[in-house]
Amino acid sequence: MAASTLAAPGTKYGPCAEPCPHTDCAHTRRMAAAVCPLCNGEIGYERRFYNDGDPGGFDLVHALCAEDQLDRPEPDESTAGGLR
C-alpha cells in the first residue's frame, strides 16, 4: 500500500488558502482534520498517511504510526501480564 500526503493550503496542489466553496478543497480539509486512531492527532498536511478503510472514506492513519505498530514485536504470551 502506498502512503499519500495532503498538500498544504495555498500551495500548488493544496486547498485554497482562504475559505472557499470548492468541493475538492473542503474534502482535503476534512481529510486533514481526520484523527489518527493510533495517536489521536490530526492527519494534517505534508505528512504521510494511509487510508485504512474504504477508498474515499476517512479511515486515515499516519504512516509513521502504522509502520511503528508493524515494527513492534508481538507480545510473548508466556510472559503476558508480567507472569512467568
Contacts in CASP RR format, 6 or more apart in sequence:
PFRMAT RR
TARGET T0000
AUTHOR 0000-0000-0000
METHOD contacts of the structure
MODEL  1
MAASTLAAPGTKYGPCAEPCPHTDCAHTRRMAAAVCPLCNGEIGYERRFY
NDGDPGGFDLVHALCAEDQLDRPEPDESTAGGLR
1 50 0 8 1.000
3 48 0 8 1.000
3 49 0 8 1.000
3 50 0 8 1.000
3 63 0 8 1.000
4 48 0 8 1.000
4 49 0 8 1.000
4 50 0 8 1.000
4 51 0 8 1.000
5 45 0 8 1.000
5 46 0 8 1.000
5 47 0 8 1.000
5 48 0 8 1.000
5 49 0 8 1.000
6 14 0 8 1.000
6 28 0 8 1.000
6 31 0 8 1.000
6 32 0 8 1.000
6 43 0 8 1.000
6 44 0 8 1.000
6 45 0 8 1.000
6 46 0 8 1.000
6 47 0 8 1.000
6 49 0 8 1.000
7 13 0 8 1.000
7 14 0 8 1.000
7 15 0 8 1.000
7 28 0 8 1.000
7 45 0 8 1.000
7 46 0 8 1.000
8 14 0 8 1.000
8 45 0 8 1.000
8 46 0 8 1.000
9 15 0 8 1.000
9 16 0 8 1.000
9 17 0 8 1.000
9 29 0 8 1.000
9 45 0 8 1.000
10 16 0 8 1.000
10 17 0 8 1.000
14 25 0 8 1.000
14 28 0 8 1.000
14 45 0 8 1.000
15 22 0 8 1.000
15 24 0 8 1.000
15 25 0 8 1.000
15 26 0 8 1.000
15 28 0 8 1.000
15 29 0 8 1.000
16 22 0 8 1.000
16 25 0 8 1.000
30 58 0 8 1.000
31 43 0 8 1.000
31 58 0 8 1.000
31 60 0 8 1.000
32 42 0 8 1.000
32 43 0 8 1.000
32 44 0 8 1.000
32 45 0 8 1.000
33 42 0 8 1.000
33 43 0 8 1.000
33 44 0 8 1.000
34 42 0 8 1.000
34 43 0 8 1.000
34 58 0 8 1.000
34 60 0 8 1.000
35 41 0 8 1.000
35 42 0 8 1.000
35 43 0 8 1.000
36 42 0 8 1.000
36 43 0 8 1.000
36 49 0 8 1.000
36 60 0 8 1.000
36 61 0 8 1.000
36 62 0 8 1.000
36 65 0 8 1.000
37 61 0 8 1.000
38 61 0 8 1.000
38 62 0 8 1.000
38 65 0 8 1.000
38 66 0 8 1.000
38 69 0 8 1.000
39 62 0 8 1.000
39 65 0 8 1.000
41 62 0 8 1.000
43 49 0 8 1.000
43 60 0 8 1.000
43 62 0 8 1.000
47 62 0 8 1.000
47 63 0 8 1.000
48 62 0 8 1.000
48 63 0 8 1.000
48 64 0 8 1.000
49 60 0 8 1.000
49 61 0 8 1.000
49 62 0 8 1.000
49 63 0 8 1.000
50 60 0 8 1.000
50 61 0 8 1.000
50 63 0 8 1.000
50 66 0 8 1.000
51 57 0 8 1.000
51 59 0 8 1.000
51 60 0 8 1.000
52 59 0 8 1.000
52 60 0 8 1.000
52 61 0 8 1.000
52 66 0 8 1.000
53 59 0 8 1.000
78 84 0 8 1.000
END
